[in-house]
Amino acid sequence: MAKQGREFSGMRRIDLAYAQVASSEVARDMNRDVVLELIRARQPVSRADLARLSGLQRSTVSEIVEDLMREEWVREGSVARRPRGRRPTMLGLNEDLVILVADVRPRQAIVAVVDLNGHFLSRDVVTIVSNPERAIENIVGSMQRLRGKHPGKSFEGVGISLPGRVDPVTQRLIFAPNLKWSDVDIRGAVEKAMGLKVEMDNAANAWLLSEVWFGKMDGVRNAVLVTISEGVGTGAMANGQPIYGMNGMAGEFGHIVLDSSGPQCACGARGCWETFASSNAALRFFAARRKGNTDVSIAELHAIAEEGDKDAIAALTEQARNIGRGLRLVTAALSPELIFIAGDITVVWGLVGPVIEAEMKSTLLAGTAPRLAPSEEGGLARLRGAAALVLQRHSGNRHSRNVPGHARTAKPSGRKKAVK
């Protein structure tokens, strides 16, 4: 965590084309973000320690803490024992403030209740059908059941992680080839049913945000997370800011064509990176080696590879080479410091990790290769990422959990420097 005088890794980048004179309100919001993140990372923590760590005046810290307590983000806990002097009251996040989250996949959705520390209070699994309206009804029904199990909790909002792209303006799902949904108003339907503000994003973006909020990315400003599951998704952060692009479509590396004579992709093209690097690709490679005489899941393929099956090992090695091959696109376009590989493939990282890294380095254009690391929390990270969407976008608001009148302000991820 940053100390006094050190720049926070996610400090807001200034675009001179839209520069404005900083107002006292902007400064308060930035300082509020700093204090809230310090409480999250250092809890239990005293007001005096917050002032020392942030470099802010004690009176400023006390004012921010009072705001956060009034809005229920933070609460007081135990009194610290000190050898002399006044005993400070320690602060922590309010564990009774929780978030409903959903991780939507082509066949099922995991729905959960998560507290502000990323702890799961309950979970449910629902079936995802091809009809989006019915699928949304299933998700909403699960959320209503889980909400009913926690009558003593206060629900801040709903976060949803999706295998597709969300338009940042309309908040409609506009591209989800593996779901086969297009232009679906998931947000509107869930908000109407639950009466809570809904935040949605691509699963890879949400997973990367989870690494920022709950992981170990202190000091990293340029990172990419590649999810390997039914498809291949990518989330990216440049200079401490998430990259969305026009219509929220930035980062669709999985649908860049590597071989136009390759297999048909769910997006309609042939030979996309996804068709060579996904879990489905690994199963196809295995079936080819077994002359099609196989019907295994990706988990079973990983298990028999760990037991030494030569065909399974060869199939996963081929998948790993193709993952590394596609990372050439990522490194050439974004030149990140760190690349996370997430999803199914991390289960056999000892087998595939060295292959992916060697292939990536062999195709690097110039300079030093980015650090490659597995993100190993699986679906939990996607759910925590959905919770982080709500934390990121709501923590600066003055502040209603219900849909009517709820101001929606997307705040940049990562840390900010306190404004003196």
C-alpha positions as CSV (number, residue, x, y, z in Angstrom):
1,M,0.0,0.0,0.0
2,A,1.2,3.4,-0.8
3,K,2.9,5.6,1.8
4,Q,2.9,9.4,2.1
5,G,4.4,11.0,-0.9
6,R,4.1,7.9,-3.2
7,E,1.9,8.1,-6.3
8,F,-1.0,5.7,-6.2
9,S,-0.8,3.2,-9.1
10,G,-4.2,4.0,-10.5
11,M,-3.9,7.8,-10.4
12,R,-6.4,9.4,-12.8
13,R,-4.8,10.2,-16.2
14,I,-5.5,13.7,-17.5
15,D,-6.6,14.1,-21.1
16,L,-5.7,17.7,-22.0
17,A,-8.4,17.8,-24.6
18,Y,-11.0,17.7,-21.8
19,A,-9.0,19.3,-19.0
20,Q,-10.9,21.3,-16.4
21,V,-9.7,23.2,-13.4
22,A,-9.9,20.8,-10.4
23,S,-12.8,21.6,-8.1
24,S,-12.9,20.9,-4.4
25,E,-15.6,18.3,-5.1
26,V,-13.2,16.4,-7.4
27,A,-10.5,16.6,-4.7
28,R,-12.9,15.3,-2.1
29,D,-13.9,12.3,-4.3
30,M,-10.2,11.4,-4.9
31,N,-9.4,11.6,-1.2
32,R,-12.4,9.6,-0.4
33,D,-11.3,6.8,-2.8
34,V,-7.9,6.8,-1.2
35,V,-9.2,6.6,2.4
36,L,-11.7,3.8,1.5
37,E,-9.1,1.8,-0.2
38,L,-6.7,2.2,2.7
39,I,-9.4,1.0,5.1
40,R,-10.1,-2.0,2.9
41,A,-6.4,-3.0,2.7
42,R,-5.3,-2.2,6.3
43,Q,-8.5,-2.9,8.4
44,P,-8.7,-2.7,11.3
45,V,-7.1,0.8,11.1
46,S,-7.3,4.0,13.1
47,R,-8.0,7.5,11.8
48,A,-4.5,8.5,12.9
49,D,-3.0,5.7,10.8
50,L,-5.2,6.7,7.8
51,A,-3.9,10.3,8.0
52,R,-0.3,9.0,8.2
53,L,-0.7,6.6,5.3
54,S,-2.5,9.0,3.0
55,G,-0.7,12.2,3.9
56,L,-4.0,13.9,4.5
57,Q,-4.8,16.2,7.4
58,R,-6.5,14.4,10.4
59,S,-9.5,16.7,10.1
60,T,-9.9,15.8,6.4
61,V,-9.7,12.1,7.2
62,S,-12.2,12.4,10.0
63,E,-14.7,14.2,7.7
64,I,-14.3,11.5,5.0
65,V,-14.7,8.7,7.6
66,E,-17.9,10.3,9.0
67,D,-19.3,10.4,5.4
68,L,-18.4,6.7,4.8
69,M,-19.9,5.7,8.1
70,R,-23.1,7.6,7.4
71,E,-23.4,5.9,4.0
72,E,-22.7,2.5,5.6
73,W,-19.5,1.7,3.7
74,V,-17.4,1.7,7.0
75,R,-18.1,1.1,10.6
76,E,-16.3,1.3,13.9
77,G,-15.1,-1.8,15.7
78,S,-12.8,-2.5,18.6
79,V,-10.7,-0.1,20.6
80,A,-7.0,-0.6,20.2
81,R,-4.8,-1.2,23.2
82,R,-1.9,1.3,23.4
83,P,0.8,1.5,26.1
84,R,0.0,5.2,26.6
85,G,-2.2,7.9,25.3
86,R,-5.7,7.8,23.9
87,R,-7.0,4.4,22.7
88,P,-8.2,4.8,19.1
89,T,-11.3,3.2,17.8
90,M,-10.5,1.0,14.8
91,L,-12.3,1.1,11.5
92,G,-13.2,-1.6,9.0
93,L,-15.6,-2.2,6.1
94,N,-19.2,-2.8,6.9
95,E,-19.7,-6.5,6.5
96,D,-23.5,-6.1,6.6
97,L,-23.4,-4.2,3.3
98,V,-23.4,-6.8,0.6
99,I,-23.7,-7.2,-3.2
100,L,-25.7,-9.6,-5.3
101,V,-23.5,-10.9,-8.2
102,A,-23.9,-13.2,-11.2
103,D,-21.3,-14.9,-13.4
104,V,-23.2,-15.8,-16.6
105,R,-21.8,-18.5,-18.9
106,P,-23.2,-20.3,-22.0
107,R,-24.8,-23.2,-20.0
108,Q,-25.2,-21.9,-16.5
109,A,-24.9,-18.9,-14.2
110,I,-23.5,-18.8,-10.7
111,V,-25.4,-16.3,-8.4
112,A,-24.0,-15.2,-5.1
113,V,-24.1,-12.8,-2.2
114,V,-20.7,-11.2,-1.5
115,D,-19.7,-8.8,1.2
116,L,-17.3,-5.8,0.8
117,N,-14.3,-7.9,1.7
118,G,-15.0,-10.4,-1.1
119,H,-16.3,-13.1,1.2
120,F,-19.1,-15.3,-0.1
121,L,-22.2,-15.6,2.1
122,S,-24.2,-17.9,-0.2
123,R,-24.2,-19.2,-3.8
124,D,-26.6,-20.8,-6.2
125,V,-26.4,-22.2,-9.7
126,V,-29.0,-21.7,-12.4
127,T,-29.4,-23.0,-15.9
128,I,-28.9,-20.7,-18.9
129,V,-31.2,-21.4,-21.8
130,S,-31.0,-20.1,-25.3
131,N,-33.9,-17.7,-24.8
132,P,-32.5,-14.6,-23.0
133,E,-35.8,-13.6,-21.4
134,R,-36.1,-17.0,-19.8
135,A,-32.5,-17.1,-18.7
136,I,-32.8,-13.6,-17.1
137,E,-35.9,-14.9,-15.3
138,N,-33.9,-17.8,-13.9
139,I,-31.1,-15.4,-12.7
140,V,-33.6,-13.0,-11.1
141,G,-35.4,-15.9,-9.3
142,S,-32.1,-17.0,-7.9
143,M,-31.2,-13.5,-6.7
144,Q,-34.6,-13.1,-5.1
145,R,-34.1,-16.4,-3.2
146,L,-30.6,-15.5,-2.0
147,R,-31.7,-12.0,-1.0
148,G,-34.5,-13.6,1.1
149,K,-31.9,-15.7,3.0
150,H,-30.2,-12.5,4.3
151,P,-32.9,-10.3,5.8
152,G,-30.4,-8.6,8.1
153,K,-28.1,-7.4,5.3
154,S,-28.2,-4.2,3.3
155,F,-27.9,-4.7,-0.5
156,E,-25.8,-2.1,-2.3
157,G,-26.5,-3.3,-5.8
158,V,-26.1,-6.0,-8.4
159,G,-22.9,-6.9,-10.4
160,I,-23.0,-9.1,-13.5
161,S,-20.1,-10.7,-15.3
162,L,-20.8,-11.7,-18.9
163,P,-19.2,-13.7,-21.8
164,G,-19.6,-10.8,-24.2
165,R,-19.4,-7.0,-24.6
166,V,-21.5,-4.4,-23.0
167,D,-22.1,-1.0,-24.6
168,P,-20.8,1.5,-22.0
169,V,-23.5,4.1,-23.0
170,T,-26.6,2.0,-23.3
171,Q,-25.5,-0.8,-21.0
172,R,-27.0,-3.4,-23.3
173,L,-25.3,-6.6,-24.1
174,I,-24.3,-6.2,-27.8
175,F,-21.9,-9.0,-28.5
176,A,-22.0,-12.5,-27.0
177,P,-21.3,-15.1,-29.7
178,N,-21.0,-18.1,-27.3
179,L,-24.3,-17.1,-25.6
180,K,-25.9,-16.4,-29.0
181,W,-27.6,-13.3,-27.5
182,S,-27.5,-9.9,-29.2
183,D,-28.8,-6.5,-28.1
184,V,-30.3,-7.7,-24.8
185,D,-31.3,-5.3,-22.0
186,I,-30.2,-7.5,-19.1
187,R,-29.6,-4.5,-16.9
188,G,-33.1,-3.1,-17.4
189,A,-34.8,-6.4,-16.7
190,V,-32.8,-7.1,-13.5
191,E,-33.2,-3.5,-12.2
192,K,-36.9,-3.7,-12.7
193,A,-37.2,-7.0,-10.8
194,M,-34.8,-6.3,-8.0
195,G,-35.1,-2.6,-7.5
196,L,-31.3,-2.3,-7.2
197,K,-28.8,-0.6,-9.4
198,V,-27.1,-3.1,-11.8
199,E,-23.5,-2.9,-13.1
200,M,-22.4,-5.2,-15.9
201,D,-19.2,-5.9,-17.8
202,N,-17.3,-8.4,-19.8
203,A,-16.0,-11.4,-17.7
204,A,-12.4,-10.7,-18.5
205,N,-12.7,-7.0,-17.6
206,A,-14.5,-8.0,-14.4
207,W,-11.8,-10.6,-13.6
208,L,-9.0,-8.0,-14.1
209,L,-10.9,-5.6,-11.9
210,S,-11.0,-8.4,-9.2
211,E,-7.2,-8.6,-9.4
212,V,-7.0,-4.8,-8.9
213,W,-9.4,-4.7,-5.9
214,F,-8.7,-8.0,-4.2
215,G,-5.4,-9.2,-5.8
216,K,-1.8,-8.2,-5.8
217,M,-1.4,-5.6,-8.6
218,D,0.1,-2.8,-6.5
219,G,2.3,-0.7,-8.8
220,V,1.2,-2.4,-12.1
221,R,-0.3,0.1,-14.5
222,N,-0.4,-1.9,-17.7
223,A,-1.9,-5.3,-17.5
224,V,-3.9,-7.8,-19.6
225,L,-6.1,-10.7,-18.4
226,V,-6.9,-13.5,-20.9
227,T,-9.7,-15.9,-19.9
228,I,-9.5,-19.4,-21.4
229,S,-12.8,-21.2,-21.2
230,E,-15.5,-22.0,-23.8
231,G,-14.1,-19.0,-25.6
232,V,-11.2,-16.6,-25.2
233,G,-11.8,-13.2,-23.6
234,T,-9.5,-10.4,-22.9
235,G,-9.6,-7.5,-20.5
236,A,-6.9,-4.7,-20.5
237,M,-5.7,-1.9,-18.4
238,A,-3.4,0.9,-19.8
239,N,-1.8,3.5,-17.6
240,G,-4.0,2.4,-14.7
241,Q,-7.2,2.7,-16.7
242,P,-9.5,0.0,-18.2
243,I,-9.7,0.1,-21.9
244,Y,-13.2,-0.1,-23.4
245,G,-13.0,1.7,-26.8
246,M,-16.0,2.7,-28.9
247,N,-19.1,0.6,-28.0
248,G,-17.1,-1.2,-25.4
249,M,-15.7,-3.6,-28.0
250,A,-12.0,-3.0,-27.2
251,G,-10.0,-6.2,-26.5
252,E,-11.7,-8.8,-28.6
253,F,-8.4,-10.5,-29.4
254,G,-10.2,-13.9,-29.3
255,H,-12.0,-13.0,-32.5
256,I,-8.9,-11.9,-34.5
257,V,-8.3,-14.4,-37.4
258,L,-5.1,-16.3,-37.2
259,D,-5.9,-18.8,-40.0
260,S,-8.7,-18.0,-42.5
261,S,-8.9,-21.7,-43.4
262,G,-9.3,-22.7,-39.7
263,P,-12.5,-23.9,-37.9
264,Q,-15.7,-22.0,-37.9
265,C,-16.0,-19.6,-34.9
266,A,-19.1,-18.7,-33.0
267,C,-18.7,-15.1,-34.3
268,G,-19.1,-16.3,-37.9
269,A,-15.5,-16.0,-39.1
270,R,-13.1,-18.8,-39.6
271,G,-9.8,-19.4,-37.8
272,C,-10.2,-16.9,-34.9
273,W,-7.7,-17.2,-32.0
274,E,-10.5,-18.6,-29.9
275,T,-10.9,-21.6,-32.2
276,F,-7.3,-22.7,-31.5
277,A,-6.8,-21.6,-27.9
278,S,-10.1,-22.2,-26.1
279,S,-11.1,-25.2,-24.0
280,N,-13.3,-26.4,-26.8
281,A,-10.2,-26.3,-29.1
282,A,-8.3,-28.6,-26.6
283,L,-11.2,-31.1,-26.7
284,R,-11.1,-31.0,-30.5
285,F,-7.4,-31.7,-30.6
286,F,-7.9,-34.6,-28.2
287,A,-10.7,-36.0,-30.2
288,A,-8.6,-35.9,-33.4
289,R,-5.9,-37.9,-31.7
290,R,-8.4,-40.5,-30.5
291,K,-10.0,-40.6,-34.0
292,G,-13.1,-39.0,-32.7
293,N,-13.7,-41.9,-30.3
294,T,-14.0,-39.8,-27.2
295,D,-16.6,-37.8,-25.2
296,V,-14.8,-36.0,-22.3
297,S,-15.2,-32.7,-20.5
298,I,-12.4,-30.3,-20.1
299,A,-12.1,-31.2,-16.5
300,E,-11.7,-34.9,-17.4
301,L,-9.2,-34.0,-20.1
302,H,-7.1,-32.2,-17.5
303,A,-7.4,-35.1,-15.1
304,I,-6.2,-37.8,-17.6
305,A,-3.4,-35.5,-18.7
306,E,-2.2,-35.3,-15.1
307,E,-2.2,-39.1,-15.0
308,G,0.1,-39.2,-18.0
309,D,-2.2,-39.8,-21.0
310,K,0.0,-39.0,-24.0
311,D,-2.9,-37.9,-26.2
312,A,-4.3,-35.6,-23.5
313,I,-0.9,-34.1,-22.9
314,A,-0.4,-33.5,-26.6
315,A,-3.8,-31.9,-27.0
316,L,-3.1,-29.5,-24.1
317,T,0.4,-28.7,-25.4
318,E,-1.1,-27.8,-28.8
319,Q,-3.6,-25.6,-27.1
320,A,-0.8,-23.9,-25.0
321,R,1.2,-23.2,-28.1
322,N,-1.8,-21.5,-29.7
323,I,-2.4,-19.4,-26.6
324,G,1.2,-18.3,-26.7
325,R,0.9,-17.6,-30.4
326,G,-2.1,-15.4,-29.9
327,L,-0.3,-13.5,-27.1
328,R,1.9,-12.0,-29.9
329,L,-1.2,-10.0,-30.8
330,V,-1.6,-8.8,-27.2
331,T,2.0,-7.9,-26.7
332,A,2.3,-6.1,-30.0
333,A,-0.9,-4.1,-29.5
334,L,-0.7,-3.3,-25.8
335,S,2.8,-4.0,-24.5
336,P,1.7,-4.9,-21.0
337,E,3.9,-5.3,-18.0
338,L,1.8,-8.3,-16.8
339,I,-0.4,-10.9,-18.5
340,F,-2.7,-13.0,-16.4
341,I,-4.0,-16.3,-17.8
342,A,-7.3,-17.2,-16.3
343,G,-9.9,-19.9,-16.5
344,D,-9.8,-23.7,-17.2
345,I,-6.2,-23.9,-18.4
346,T,-4.8,-22.8,-15.0
347,V,-5.7,-26.2,-13.5
348,V,-2.8,-27.7,-15.5
349,W,-0.5,-24.7,-15.3
350,G,2.6,-26.8,-14.5
351,L,2.2,-28.5,-17.8
352,V,1.1,-25.6,-20.1
353,G,2.6,-22.5,-18.4
354,P,6.2,-23.1,-19.7
355,V,4.9,-23.8,-23.2
356,I,2.8,-20.6,-23.3
357,E,5.6,-18.5,-22.0
358,A,8.2,-20.0,-24.5
359,E,5.9,-19.4,-27.4
360,M,5.1,-15.9,-26.4
361,K,8.8,-15.0,-26.0
362,S,9.7,-16.6,-29.3
363,T,7.3,-14.2,-31.1
364,L,8.0,-11.0,-29.2
365,L,8.7,-8.1,-31.5
366,A,11.3,-6.4,-29.3
367,G,12.1,-5.4,-25.7
368,T,11.4,-7.4,-22.5
369,A,8.6,-9.9,-22.4
370,P,5.8,-9.2,-20.0
371,R,5.5,-11.2,-16.8
372,L,3.1,-14.2,-17.2
373,A,1.1,-15.4,-14.3
374,P,-1.9,-17.7,-13.7
375,S,-5.0,-16.2,-12.0
376,E,-6.1,-19.3,-10.1
377,E,-9.4,-18.4,-8.4
378,G,-11.6,-19.7,-11.2
379,G,-15.2,-18.6,-11.1
380,L,-14.8,-17.0,-7.7
381,A,-12.7,-14.3,-9.3
382,R,-15.4,-13.6,-11.9
383,L,-17.9,-13.2,-9.1
384,R,-15.6,-11.0,-7.1
385,G,-15.0,-9.0,-10.2
386,A,-18.8,-8.5,-10.6
387,A,-18.8,-7.2,-7.0
388,A,-15.8,-5.0,-7.7
389,L,-17.8,-3.4,-10.5
390,V,-20.4,-2.2,-8.0
391,L,-17.7,-1.1,-5.5
392,Q,-15.8,0.8,-8.2
393,R,-18.9,2.6,-9.6
394,H,-20.9,3.2,-6.4
395,S,-18.3,4.1,-3.8
396,G,-18.1,7.8,-4.8
397,N,-21.8,8.4,-5.1
398,R,-23.9,10.3,-2.6
399,H,-25.7,7.6,-2.5
400,S,-28.9,5.6,-3.1
401,R,-29.1,1.8,-3.6
402,N,-32.4,1.9,-5.3
403,V,-32.8,2.5,-9.0
404,P,-34.9,5.7,-8.9
405,G,-32.6,8.8,-8.7
406,H,-29.4,6.7,-8.4
407,A,-26.6,8.7,-10.0
408,R,-24.3,6.4,-12.0
409,T,-20.7,7.5,-12.0
410,A,-18.0,5.1,-13.3
411,K,-14.8,5.6,-11.5
412,P,-11.4,4.6,-12.7
413,S,-9.9,1.4,-11.2
414,G,-6.7,1.3,-9.2
415,R,-5.4,3.8,-6.7
416,K,-5.3,7.6,-6.7
417,K,-3.0,10.1,-5.1
418,A,-4.4,12.0,-2.2
419,V,-5.0,15.7,-3.0
420,K,-3.5,17.8,-0.3
